[in-house]
Amino acid sequence: MLPAAVTMQNASAALRSVEAAVAQGGDLVVDASALAELDTSAVALLLQARRLAQAKGLAFRLQAPPAKLVALAQLYGVEPLLSAA
């Protein structure tokens, strides 16, 4: 679901994709395995995806997060929100 890069330059487009997926209903499963380039925008995007899903009463699951994403989430203290989701 995520592109190979989530940075400030394309985070808005990625968020629109997430919003469309949430609007369709059903659990929101985000496959992060393709992420090769990311910055803190990726963490913010995933947290927003989680909030949007929860607001609609949907489950949120993050699959195959790359090590850099996990490290950033741990650095910001939000890793439990993403891994426990």
PDB file of N, CA, C and O in Angstrom:
ATOM      1  N   MET A   1       0.819  -1.194   0.000  1.00  0.00           N
ATOM      2  CA  MET A   1       0.000   0.000   0.000  1.00  0.00           C
ATOM      3  C   MET A   1       0.857   1.250   0.000  1.00  0.00           C
ATOM      4  O   MET A   1       0.506   2.228  -0.659  1.00  0.00           O
ATOM      5  N   LEU A   2       1.963   1.248   0.714  1.00  0.00           N
ATOM      6  CA  LEU A   2       2.828   2.422   0.740  1.00  0.00           C
ATOM      7  C   LEU A   2       3.792   2.394  -0.437  1.00  0.00           C
ATOM      8  O   LEU A   2       4.220   1.326  -0.875  1.00  0.00           O
ATOM      9  N   PRO A   3       4.132   3.573  -0.946  1.00  0.00           N
ATOM     10  CA  PRO A   3       5.133   3.617  -2.015  1.00  0.00           C
ATOM     11  C   PRO A   3       6.516   3.290  -1.468  1.00  0.00           C
ATOM     12  O   PRO A   3       6.685   3.101  -0.264  1.00  0.00           O
ATOM     13  N   ALA A   4       7.496   3.223  -2.350  1.00  0.00           N
ATOM     14  CA  ALA A   4       8.859   2.896  -1.934  1.00  0.00           C
ATOM     15  C   ALA A   4       9.477   4.001  -1.084  1.00  0.00           C
ATOM     16  O   ALA A   4      10.433   3.754  -0.348  1.00  0.00           O
ATOM     17  N   ALA A   5       8.944   5.208  -1.179  1.00  0.00           N
ATOM     18  CA  ALA A   5       9.465   6.329  -0.389  1.00  0.00           C
ATOM     19  C   ALA A   5       8.297   7.108   0.195  1.00  0.00           C
ATOM     20  O   ALA A   5       7.340   7.428  -0.510  1.00  0.00           O
ATOM     21  N   VAL A   6       8.379   7.411   1.479  1.00  0.00           N
ATOM     22  CA  VAL A   6       7.423   8.321   2.108  1.00  0.00           C
ATOM     23  C   VAL A   6       8.248   9.400   2.773  1.00  0.00           C
ATOM     24  O   VAL A   6       8.870   9.193   3.815  1.00  0.00           O
ATOM     25  N   THR A   7       8.234  10.557   2.136  1.00  0.00           N
ATOM     26  CA  THR A   7       8.967  11.726   2.639  1.00  0.00           C
ATOM     27  C   THR A   7       8.025  12.918   2.598  1.00  0.00           C
ATOM     28  O   THR A   7       6.879  12.798   2.166  1.00  0.00           O
ATOM     29  N   MET A   8       8.505  14.053   3.044  1.00  0.00           N
ATOM     30  CA  MET A   8       7.693  15.274   3.030  1.00  0.00           C
ATOM     31  C   MET A   8       7.152  15.559   1.631  1.00  0.00           C
ATOM     32  O   MET A   8       6.055  16.099   1.490  1.00  0.00           O
ATOM     33  N   GLN A   9       7.910  15.200   0.601  1.00  0.00           N
ATOM     34  CA  GLN A   9       7.504  15.506  -0.769  1.00  0.00           C
ATOM     35  C   GLN A   9       6.265  14.726  -1.217  1.00  0.00           C
ATOM     36  O   GLN A   9       5.496  15.231  -2.034  1.00  0.00           O
ATOM     37  N   ASN A  10       6.058  13.544  -0.719  1.00  0.00           N
ATOM     38  CA  ASN A  10       4.929  12.750  -1.204  1.00  0.00           C
ATOM     39  C   ASN A  10       3.988  12.266  -0.094  1.00  0.00           C
ATOM     40  O   ASN A  10       3.122  11.429  -0.346  1.00  0.00           O
ATOM     41  N   ALA A  11       4.145  12.769   1.103  1.00  0.00           N
ATOM     42  CA  ALA A  11       3.305  12.309   2.215  1.00  0.00           C
ATOM     43  C   ALA A  11       1.830  12.633   1.985  1.00  0.00           C
ATOM     44  O   ALA A  11       0.961  11.853   2.374  1.00  0.00           O
ATOM     45  N   SER A  12       1.538  13.764   1.363  1.00  0.00           N
ATOM     46  CA  SER A  12       0.143  14.131   1.116  1.00  0.00           C
ATOM     47  C   SER A  12      -0.532  13.134   0.181  1.00  0.00           C
ATOM     48  O   SER A  12      -1.680  12.747   0.403  1.00  0.00           O
ATOM     49  N   ALA A  13       0.175  12.724  -0.854  1.00  0.00           N
ATOM     50  CA  ALA A  13      -0.391  11.742  -1.785  1.00  0.00           C
ATOM     51  C   ALA A  13      -0.613  10.409  -1.083  1.00  0.00           C
ATOM     52  O   ALA A  13      -1.638   9.760  -1.292  1.00  0.00           O
ATOM     53  N   ALA A  14       0.331  10.001  -0.263  1.00  0.00           N
ATOM     54  CA  ALA A  14       0.184   8.748   0.475  1.00  0.00           C
ATOM     55  C   ALA A  14      -0.990   8.831   1.443  1.00  0.00           C
ATOM     56  O   ALA A  14      -1.714   7.852   1.627  1.00  0.00           O
ATOM     57  N   LEU A  15      -1.184   9.994   2.063  1.00  0.00           N
ATOM     58  CA  LEU A  15      -2.305  10.161   2.984  1.00  0.00           C
ATOM     59  C   LEU A  15      -3.633  10.058   2.241  1.00  0.00           C
ATOM     60  O   LEU A  15      -4.584   9.474   2.761  1.00  0.00           O
ATOM     61  N   ARG A  16      -3.713  10.608   1.046  1.00  0.00           N
ATOM     62  CA  ARG A  16      -4.945  10.490   0.266  1.00  0.00           C
ATOM     63  C   ARG A  16      -5.265   9.021  -0.026  1.00  0.00           C
ATOM     64  O   ARG A  16      -6.431   8.626  -0.019  1.00  0.00           O
ATOM     65  N   SER A  17      -4.253   8.230  -0.277  1.00  0.00           N
ATOM     66  CA  SER A  17      -4.462   6.791  -0.500  1.00  0.00           C
ATOM     67  C   SER A  17      -5.014   6.124   0.751  1.00  0.00           C
ATOM     68  O   SER A  17      -5.918   5.291   0.676  1.00  0.00           O
ATOM     69  N   VAL A  18      -4.466   6.496   1.891  1.00  0.00           N
ATOM     70  CA  VAL A  18      -4.942   5.942   3.164  1.00  0.00           C
ATOM     71  C   VAL A  18      -6.394   6.351   3.401  1.00  0.00           C
ATOM     72  O   VAL A  18      -7.220   5.527   3.793  1.00  0.00           O
ATOM     73  N   GLU A  19      -6.700   7.616   3.165  1.00  0.00           N
ATOM     74  CA  GLU A  19      -8.074   8.099   3.364  1.00  0.00           C
ATOM     75  C   GLU A  19      -9.056   7.350   2.456  1.00  0.00           C
ATOM     76  O   GLU A  19     -10.166   7.019   2.875  1.00  0.00           O
ATOM     77  N   ALA A  20      -8.649   7.090   1.235  1.00  0.00           N
ATOM     78  CA  ALA A  20      -9.509   6.344   0.312  1.00  0.00           C
ATOM     79  C   ALA A  20      -9.723   4.915   0.797  1.00  0.00           C
ATOM     80  O   ALA A  20     -10.829   4.381   0.705  1.00  0.00           O
ATOM     81  N   ALA A  21      -8.671   4.303   1.312  1.00  0.00           N
ATOM     82  CA  ALA A  21      -8.791   2.935   1.823  1.00  0.00           C
ATOM     83  C   ALA A  21      -9.715   2.885   3.033  1.00  0.00           C
ATOM     84  O   ALA A  21     -10.510   1.955   3.169  1.00  0.00           O
ATOM     85  N   VAL A  22      -9.619   3.870   3.904  1.00  0.00           N
ATOM     86  CA  VAL A  22     -10.486   3.915   5.086  1.00  0.00           C
ATOM     87  C   VAL A  22     -11.936   4.132   4.661  1.00  0.00           C
ATOM     88  O   VAL A  22     -12.847   3.542   5.241  1.00  0.00           O
ATOM     89  N   ALA A  23     -12.151   4.966   3.664  1.00  0.00           N
ATOM     90  CA  ALA A  23     -13.515   5.243   3.192  1.00  0.00           C
ATOM     91  C   ALA A  23     -14.178   3.991   2.624  1.00  0.00           C
ATOM     92  O   ALA A  23     -15.403   3.866   2.662  1.00  0.00           O
ATOM     93  N   GLN A  24     -13.387   3.072   2.103  1.00  0.00           N
ATOM     94  CA  GLN A  24     -13.936   1.828   1.549  1.00  0.00           C
ATOM     95  C   GLN A  24     -14.426   0.887   2.643  1.00  0.00           C
ATOM     96  O   GLN A  24     -15.238  -0.001   2.381  1.00  0.00           O
ATOM     97  N   GLY A  25     -13.939   1.075   3.863  1.00  0.00           N
ATOM     98  CA  GLY A  25     -14.342   0.224   4.969  1.00  0.00           C
ATOM     99  C   GLY A  25     -13.462  -1.006   5.062  1.00  0.00           C
ATOM    100  O   GLY A  25     -12.589  -1.220   4.221  1.00  0.00           O
ATOM    101  N   GLY A  26     -13.689  -1.796   6.062  1.00  0.00           N
ATOM    102  CA  GLY A  26     -12.856  -2.980   6.297  1.00  0.00           C
ATOM    103  C   GLY A  26     -11.594  -2.597   7.029  1.00  0.00           C
ATOM    104  O   GLY A  26     -11.224  -1.425   7.087  1.00  0.00           O
ATOM    105  N   ASP A  27     -10.942  -3.584   7.581  1.00  0.00           N
ATOM    106  CA  ASP A  27      -9.717  -3.324   8.327  1.00  0.00           C
ATOM    107  C   ASP A  27      -8.691  -2.634   7.436  1.00  0.00           C
ATOM    108  O   ASP A  27      -8.615  -2.901   6.237  1.00  0.00           O
ATOM    109  N   LEU A  28      -7.908  -1.750   8.030  1.00  0.00           N
ATOM    110  CA  LEU A  28      -6.849  -1.055   7.303  1.00  0.00           C
ATOM    111  C   LEU A  28      -5.538  -1.787   7.582  1.00  0.00           C
ATOM    112  O   LEU A  28      -5.008  -1.737   8.692  1.00  0.00           O
ATOM    113  N   VAL A  29      -5.036  -2.453   6.577  1.00  0.00           N
ATOM    114  CA  VAL A  29      -3.777  -3.182   6.675  1.00  0.00           C
ATOM    115  C   VAL A  29      -2.769  -2.453   5.799  1.00  0.00           C
ATOM    116  O   VAL A  29      -2.938  -2.354   4.584  1.00  0.00           O
ATOM    117  N   VAL A  30      -1.724  -1.947   6.432  1.00  0.00           N
ATOM    118  CA  VAL A  30      -0.702  -1.189   5.719  1.00  0.00           C
ATOM    119  C   VAL A  30       0.538  -2.057   5.585  1.00  0.00           C
ATOM    120  O   VAL A  30       1.174  -2.415   6.576  1.00  0.00           O
ATOM    121  N   ASP A  31       0.865  -2.383   4.363  1.00  0.00           N
ATOM    122  CA  ASP A  31       2.064  -3.165   4.073  1.00  0.00           C
ATOM    123  C   ASP A  31       3.211  -2.186   3.849  1.00  0.00           C
ATOM    124  O   ASP A  31       3.232  -1.470   2.848  1.00  0.00           O
ATOM    125  N   ALA A  32       4.156  -2.155   4.768  1.00  0.00           N
ATOM    126  CA  ALA A  32       5.270  -1.216   4.697  1.00  0.00           C
ATOM    127  C   ALA A  32       6.531  -1.857   4.122  1.00  0.00           C
ATOM    128  O   ALA A  32       7.599  -1.245   4.145  1.00  0.00           O
ATOM    129  N   SER A  33       6.422  -3.062   3.615  1.00  0.00           N
ATOM    130  CA  SER A  33       7.606  -3.789   3.151  1.00  0.00           C
ATOM    131  C   SER A  33       8.326  -3.094   1.992  1.00  0.00           C
ATOM    132  O   SER A  33       9.534  -3.271   1.833  1.00  0.00           O
ATOM    133  N   ALA A  34       7.627  -2.323   1.195  1.00  0.00           N
ATOM    134  CA  ALA A  34       8.246  -1.660   0.040  1.00  0.00           C
ATOM    135  C   ALA A  34       9.005  -0.392   0.411  1.00  0.00           C
ATOM    136  O   ALA A  34       9.738   0.150  -0.416  1.00  0.00           O
ATOM    137  N   LEU A  35       8.840   0.092   1.647  1.00  0.00           N
ATOM    138  CA  LEU A  35       9.499   1.333   2.043  1.00  0.00           C
ATOM    139  C   LEU A  35      11.014   1.177   2.035  1.00  0.00           C
ATOM    140  O   LEU A  35      11.577   0.416   2.822  1.00  0.00           O
ATOM    141  N   ALA A  36      11.653   1.895   1.150  1.00  0.00           N
ATOM    142  CA  ALA A  36      13.110   1.877   1.066  1.00  0.00           C
ATOM    143  C   ALA A  36      13.688   3.216   1.505  1.00  0.00           C
ATOM    144  O   ALA A  36      14.833   3.296   1.950  1.00  0.00           O
ATOM    145  N   GLU A  37      12.881   4.269   1.374  1.00  0.00           N
ATOM    146  CA  GLU A  37      13.314   5.617   1.757  1.00  0.00           C
ATOM    147  C   GLU A  37      12.198   6.231   2.586  1.00  0.00           C
ATOM    148  O   GLU A  37      11.042   6.255   2.162  1.00  0.00           O
ATOM    149  N   LEU A  38      12.543   6.723   3.760  1.00  0.00           N
ATOM    150  CA  LEU A  38      11.524   7.319   4.604  1.00  0.00           C
ATOM    151  C   LEU A  38      12.142   8.320   5.558  1.00  0.00           C
ATOM    152  O   LEU A  38      13.345   8.306   5.821  1.00  0.00           O
ATOM    153  N   ASP A  39      11.296   9.177   6.059  1.00  0.00           N
ATOM    154  CA  ASP A  39      11.700  10.102   7.104  1.00  0.00           C
ATOM    155  C   ASP A  39      10.574  10.143   8.132  1.00  0.00           C
ATOM    156  O   ASP A  39       9.704   9.272   8.131  1.00  0.00           O
ATOM    157  N   THR A  40      10.582  11.126   8.992  1.00  0.00           N
ATOM    158  CA  THR A  40       9.571  11.166  10.045  1.00  0.00           C
ATOM    159  C   THR A  40       8.158  11.314   9.494  1.00  0.00           C
ATOM    160  O   THR A  40       7.184  11.047  10.198  1.00  0.00           O
ATOM    161  N   SER A  41       8.045  11.739   8.242  1.00  0.00           N
ATOM    162  CA  SER A  41       6.728  11.827   7.613  1.00  0.00           C
ATOM    163  C   SER A  41       6.049  10.470   7.570  1.00  0.00           C
ATOM    164  O   SER A  41       4.828  10.384   7.702  1.00  0.00           O
ATOM    165  N   ALA A  42       6.814   9.421   7.388  1.00  0.00           N
ATOM    166  CA  ALA A  42       6.245   8.075   7.347  1.00  0.00           C
ATOM    167  C   ALA A  42       5.621   7.711   8.693  1.00  0.00           C
ATOM    168  O   ALA A  42       4.545   7.116   8.740  1.00  0.00           O
ATOM    169  N   VAL A  43       6.285   8.062   9.767  1.00  0.00           N
ATOM    170  CA  VAL A  43       5.742   7.783  11.104  1.00  0.00           C
ATOM    171  C   VAL A  43       4.458   8.574  11.306  1.00  0.00           C
ATOM    172  O   VAL A  43       3.461   8.035  11.786  1.00  0.00           O
ATOM    173  N   ALA A  44       4.481   9.856  10.939  1.00  0.00           N
ATOM    174  CA  ALA A  44       3.290  10.690  11.080  1.00  0.00           C
ATOM    175  C   ALA A  44       2.141  10.149  10.235  1.00  0.00           C
ATOM    176  O   ALA A  44       0.994  10.125  10.681  1.00  0.00           O
ATOM    177  N   LEU A  45       2.446   9.722   9.031  1.00  0.00           N
ATOM    178  CA  LEU A  45       1.425   9.165   8.140  1.00  0.00           C
ATOM    179  C   LEU A  45       0.787   7.915   8.757  1.00  0.00           C
ATOM    180  O   LEU A  45      -0.434   7.761   8.728  1.00  0.00           O
ATOM    181  N   LEU A  46       1.599   7.041   9.305  1.00  0.00           N
ATOM    182  CA  LEU A  46       1.070   5.812   9.897  1.00  0.00           C
ATOM    183  C   LEU A  46       0.238   6.090  11.144  1.00  0.00           C
ATOM    184  O   LEU A  46      -0.771   5.426  11.380  1.00  0.00           O
ATOM    185  N   LEU A  47       0.653   7.055  11.928  1.00  0.00           N
ATOM    186  CA  LEU A  47      -0.144   7.417  13.100  1.00  0.00           C
ATOM    187  C   LEU A  47      -1.491   8.002  12.681  1.00  0.00           C
ATOM    188  O   LEU A  47      -2.515   7.725  13.305  1.00  0.00           O
ATOM    189  N   GLN A  48      -1.483   8.815  11.620  1.00  0.00           N
ATOM    190  CA  GLN A  48      -2.740   9.365  11.116  1.00  0.00           C
ATOM    191  C   GLN A  48      -3.621   8.253  10.546  1.00  0.00           C
ATOM    192  O   GLN A  48      -4.837   8.255  10.743  1.00  0.00           O
ATOM    193  N   ALA A  49      -3.011   7.314   9.848  1.00  0.00           N
ATOM    194  CA  ALA A  49      -3.767   6.181   9.314  1.00  0.00           C
ATOM    195  C   ALA A  49      -4.443   5.424  10.450  1.00  0.00           C
ATOM    196  O   ALA A  49      -5.607   5.041  10.343  1.00  0.00           O
ATOM    197  N   ARG A  50      -3.715   5.214  11.526  1.00  0.00           N
ATOM    198  CA  ARG A  50      -4.270   4.515  12.696  1.00  0.00           C
ATOM    199  C   ARG A  50      -5.453   5.297  13.278  1.00  0.00           C
ATOM    200  O   ARG A  50      -6.495   4.722  13.594  1.00  0.00           O
ATOM    201  N   ARG A  51      -5.273   6.626  13.414  1.00  0.00           N
ATOM    202  CA  ARG A  51      -6.363   7.467  13.944  1.00  0.00           C
ATOM    203  C   ARG A  51      -7.600   7.416  13.045  1.00  0.00           C
ATOM    204  O   ARG A  51      -8.724   7.289  13.531  1.00  0.00           O
ATOM    205  N   LEU A  52      -7.385   7.515  11.729  1.00  0.00           N
ATOM    206  CA  LEU A  52      -8.512   7.487  10.793  1.00  0.00           C
ATOM    207  C   LEU A  52      -9.262   6.153  10.876  1.00  0.00           C
ATOM    208  O   LEU A  52     -10.492   6.128  10.888  1.00  0.00           O
ATOM    209  N   ALA A  53      -8.525   5.064  10.931  1.00  0.00           N
ATOM    210  CA  ALA A  53      -9.149   3.748  11.025  1.00  0.00           C
ATOM    211  C   ALA A  53      -9.950   3.626  12.320  1.00  0.00           C
ATOM    212  O   ALA A  53     -11.092   3.165  12.314  1.00  0.00           O
ATOM    213  N   GLN A  54      -9.344   4.039  13.418  1.00  0.00           N
ATOM    214  CA  GLN A  54     -10.032   3.925  14.703  1.00  0.00           C
ATOM    215  C   GLN A  54     -11.280   4.794  14.750  1.00  0.00           C
ATOM    216  O   GLN A  54     -12.286   4.409  15.346  1.00  0.00           O
ATOM    217  N   ALA A  55     -11.218   5.968  14.123  1.00  0.00           N
ATOM    218  CA  ALA A  55     -12.376   6.858  14.111  1.00  0.00           C
ATOM    219  C   ALA A  55     -13.557   6.222  13.381  1.00  0.00           C
ATOM    220  O   ALA A  55     -14.710   6.529  13.686  1.00  0.00           O
ATOM    221  N   LYS A  56     -13.286   5.351  12.435  1.00  0.00           N
ATOM    222  CA  LYS A  56     -14.343   4.642  11.700  1.00  0.00           C
ATOM    223  C   LYS A  56     -14.659   3.283  12.317  1.00  0.00           C
ATOM    224  O   LYS A  56     -15.480   2.533  11.789  1.00  0.00           O
ATOM    225  N   GLY A  57     -14.008   2.968  13.435  1.00  0.00           N
ATOM    226  CA  GLY A  57     -14.241   1.684  14.086  1.00  0.00           C
ATOM    227  C   GLY A  57     -13.560   0.520  13.385  1.00  0.00           C
ATOM    228  O   GLY A  57     -13.966  -0.629  13.553  1.00  0.00           O
ATOM    229  N   LEU A  58     -12.524   0.809  12.598  1.00  0.00           N
ATOM    230  CA  LEU A  58     -11.801  -0.214  11.861  1.00  0.00           C
ATOM    231  C   LEU A  58     -10.517  -0.591  12.583  1.00  0.00           C
ATOM    232  O   LEU A  58      -9.939   0.217  13.310  1.00  0.00           O
ATOM    233  N   ALA A  59     -10.085  -1.808  12.378  1.00  0.00           N
ATOM    234  CA  ALA A  59      -8.794  -2.242  12.920  1.00  0.00           C
ATOM    235  C   ALA A  59      -7.680  -1.699  12.022  1.00  0.00           C
ATOM    236  O   ALA A  59      -7.875  -1.505  10.823  1.00  0.00           O
ATOM    237  N   PHE A  60      -6.522  -1.459  12.615  1.00  0.00           N
ATOM    238  CA  PHE A  60      -5.335  -1.008  11.889  1.00  0.00           C
ATOM    239  C   PHE A  60      -4.215  -1.999  12.158  1.00  0.00           C
ATOM    240  O   PHE A  60      -3.937  -2.348  13.305  1.00  0.00           O
ATOM    241  N   ARG A  61      -3.569  -2.452  11.075  1.00  0.00           N
ATOM    242  CA  ARG A  61      -2.419  -3.349  11.232  1.00  0.00           C
ATOM    243  C   ARG A  61      -1.303  -2.884  10.313  1.00  0.00           C
ATOM    244  O   ARG A  61      -1.527  -2.576   9.142  1.00  0.00           O
ATOM    245  N   LEU A  62      -0.115  -2.840  10.857  1.00  0.00           N
ATOM    246  CA  LEU A  62       1.074  -2.506  10.086  1.00  0.00           C
ATOM    247  C   LEU A  62       1.838  -3.797   9.835  1.00  0.00           C
ATOM    248  O   LEU A  62       2.216  -4.500  10.772  1.00  0.00           O
ATOM    249  N   GLN A  63       2.063  -4.102   8.561  1.00  0.00           N
ATOM    250  CA  GLN A  63       2.769  -5.324   8.207  1.00  0.00           C
ATOM    251  C   GLN A  63       4.158  -4.998   7.663  1.00  0.00           C
ATOM    252  O   GLN A  63       4.345  -4.036   6.918  1.00  0.00           O
ATOM    253  N   ALA A  64       5.112  -5.816   8.052  1.00  0.00           N
ATOM    254  CA  ALA A  64       6.478  -5.797   7.514  1.00  0.00           C
ATOM    255  C   ALA A  64       7.154  -4.427   7.558  1.00  0.00           C
ATOM    256  O   ALA A  64       7.683  -3.972   6.544  1.00  0.00           O
ATOM    257  N   PRO A  65       7.146  -3.762   8.717  1.00  0.00           N
ATOM    258  CA  PRO A  65       7.835  -2.471   8.766  1.00  0.00           C
ATOM    259  C   PRO A  65       9.342  -2.662   8.665  1.00  0.00           C
ATOM    260  O   PRO A  65       9.898  -3.540   9.325  1.00  0.00           O
ATOM    261  N   PRO A  66      10.013  -1.850   7.846  1.00  0.00           N
ATOM    262  CA  PRO A  66      11.465  -1.951   7.755  1.00  0.00           C
ATOM    263  C   PRO A  66      12.121  -1.478   9.059  1.00  0.00           C
ATOM    264  O   PRO A  66      11.516  -0.740   9.837  1.00  0.00           O
ATOM    265  N   ALA A  67      13.342  -1.904   9.280  1.00  0.00           N
ATOM    266  CA  ALA A  67      14.059  -1.590  10.522  1.00  0.00           C
ATOM    267  C   ALA A  67      14.149  -0.088  10.772  1.00  0.00           C
ATOM    268  O   ALA A  67      14.034   0.354  11.915  1.00  0.00           O
ATOM    269  N   LYS A  68      14.351   0.701   9.721  1.00  0.00           N
ATOM    270  CA  LYS A  68      14.472   2.157   9.904  1.00  0.00           C
ATOM    271  C   LYS A  68      13.164   2.753  10.421  1.00  0.00           C
ATOM    272  O   LYS A  68      13.183   3.659  11.254  1.00  0.00           O
ATOM    273  N   LEU A  69      12.042   2.256   9.940  1.00  0.00           N
ATOM    274  CA  LEU A  69      10.748   2.740  10.417  1.00  0.00           C
ATOM    275  C   LEU A  69      10.557   2.381  11.886  1.00  0.00           C
ATOM    276  O   LEU A  69      10.109   3.211  12.677  1.00  0.00           O
ATOM    277  N   VAL A  70      10.891   1.166  12.244  1.00  0.00           N
ATOM    278  CA  VAL A  70      10.780   0.737  13.645  1.00  0.00           C
ATOM    279  C   VAL A  70      11.686   1.602  14.526  1.00  0.00           C
ATOM    280  O   VAL A  70      11.280   2.025  15.609  1.00  0.00           O
ATOM    281  N   ALA A  71      12.898   1.861  14.068  1.00  0.00           N
ATOM    282  CA  ALA A  71      13.837   2.678  14.845  1.00  0.00           C
ATOM    283  C   ALA A  71      13.302   4.097  15.047  1.00  0.00           C
ATOM    284  O   ALA A  71      13.401   4.645  16.145  1.00  0.00           O
ATOM    285  N   LEU A  72      12.737   4.695  13.995  1.00  0.00           N
ATOM    286  CA  LEU A  72      12.167   6.039  14.142  1.00  0.00           C
ATOM    287  C   LEU A  72      10.986   6.034  15.101  1.00  0.00           C
ATOM    288  O   LEU A  72      10.854   6.932  15.933  1.00  0.00           O
ATOM    289  N   ALA A  73      10.133   5.033  14.988  1.00  0.00           N
ATOM    290  CA  ALA A  73       8.984   4.943  15.883  1.00  0.00           C
ATOM    291  C   ALA A  73       9.435   4.774  17.335  1.00  0.00           C
ATOM    292  O   ALA A  73       8.836   5.349  18.243  1.00  0.00           O
ATOM    293  N   GLN A  74      10.483   3.991  17.552  1.00  0.00           N
ATOM    294  CA  GLN A  74      11.022   3.828  18.901  1.00  0.00           C
ATOM    295  C   GLN A  74      11.620   5.138  19.401  1.00  0.00           C
ATOM    296  O   GLN A  74      11.428   5.509  20.560  1.00  0.00           O
ATOM    297  N   LEU A  75      12.339   5.835  18.536  1.00  0.00           N
ATOM    298  CA  LEU A  75      12.963   7.107  18.900  1.00  0.00           C
ATOM    299  C   LEU A  75      11.917   8.105  19.385  1.00  0.00           C
ATOM    300  O   LEU A  75      12.147   8.833  20.350  1.00  0.00           O
ATOM    301  N   TYR A  76      10.774   8.134  18.715  1.00  0.00           N
ATOM    302  CA  TYR A  76       9.711   9.078  19.076  1.00  0.00           C
ATOM    303  C   TYR A  76       8.752   8.527  20.120  1.00  0.00           C
ATOM    304  O   TYR A  76       7.811   9.212  20.523  1.00  0.00           O
ATOM    305  N   GLY A  77       8.981   7.303  20.558  1.00  0.00           N
ATOM    306  CA  GLY A  77       8.159   6.725  21.620  1.00  0.00           C
ATOM    307  C   GLY A  77       6.771   6.301  21.171  1.00  0.00           C
ATOM    308  O   GLY A  77       5.861   6.187  21.992  1.00  0.00           O
ATOM    309  N   VAL A  78       6.597   6.066  19.862  1.00  0.00           N
ATOM    310  CA  VAL A  78       5.279   5.685  19.365  1.00  0.00           C
ATOM    311  C   VAL A  78       5.240   4.270  18.820  1.00  0.00           C
ATOM    312  O   VAL A  78       4.215   3.845  18.286  1.00  0.00           O
ATOM    313  N   GLU A  79       6.326   3.536  18.942  1.00  0.00           N
ATOM    314  CA  GLU A  79       6.400   2.173  18.417  1.00  0.00           C
ATOM    315  C   GLU A  79       5.278   1.289  18.960  1.00  0.00           C
ATOM    316  O   GLU A  79       4.720   0.497  18.201  1.00  0.00           O
ATOM    317  N   PRO A  80       4.928   1.394  20.237  1.00  0.00           N
ATOM    318  CA  PRO A  80       3.821   0.549  20.721  1.00  0.00           C
ATOM    319  C   PRO A  80       2.504   0.854  20.007  1.00  0.00           C
ATOM    320  O   PRO A  80       1.685  -0.049  19.832  1.00  0.00           O
ATOM    321  N   LEU A  81       2.284   2.082  19.598  1.00  0.00           N
ATOM    322  CA  LEU A  81       1.050   2.422  18.883  1.00  0.00           C
ATOM    323  C   LEU A  81       0.992   1.760  17.513  1.00  0.00           C
ATOM    324  O   LEU A  81      -0.089   1.433  17.022  1.00  0.00           O
ATOM    325  N   LEU A  82       2.133   1.566  16.906  1.00  0.00           N
ATOM    326  CA  LEU A  82       2.166   0.970  15.586  1.00  0.00           C
ATOM    327  C   LEU A  82       2.254  -0.548  15.647  1.00  0.00           C
ATOM    328  O   LEU A  82       1.620  -1.234  14.845  1.00  0.00           O
ATOM    329  N   SER A  83       3.028  -1.080  16.581  1.00  0.00           N
ATOM    330  CA  SER A  83       3.179  -2.533  16.638  1.00  0.00           C
ATOM    331  C   SER A  83       2.006  -3.209  17.318  1.00  0.00           C
ATOM    332  O   SER A  83       1.658  -4.338  16.974  1.00  0.00           O
ATOM    333  N   ALA A  84       1.395  -2.540  18.274  1.00  0.00           N
ATOM    334  CA  ALA A  84       0.279  -3.150  18.996  1.00  0.00           C
ATOM    335  C   ALA A  84      -1.025  -2.998  18.244  1.00  0.00           C
ATOM    336  O   ALA A  84      -2.039  -3.588  18.616  1.00  0.00           O
ATOM    337  N   ALA A  85      -0.997  -2.204  17.179  1.00  0.00           N
ATOM    338  CA  ALA A  85      -2.261  -1.875  16.494  1.00  0.00           C
ATOM    339  C   ALA A  85      -2.791  -3.037  15.728  1.00  0.00           C
ATOM    340  O   ALA A  85      -3.843  -2.932  15.096  1.00  0.00           O
TER     341      ALA A  85
END
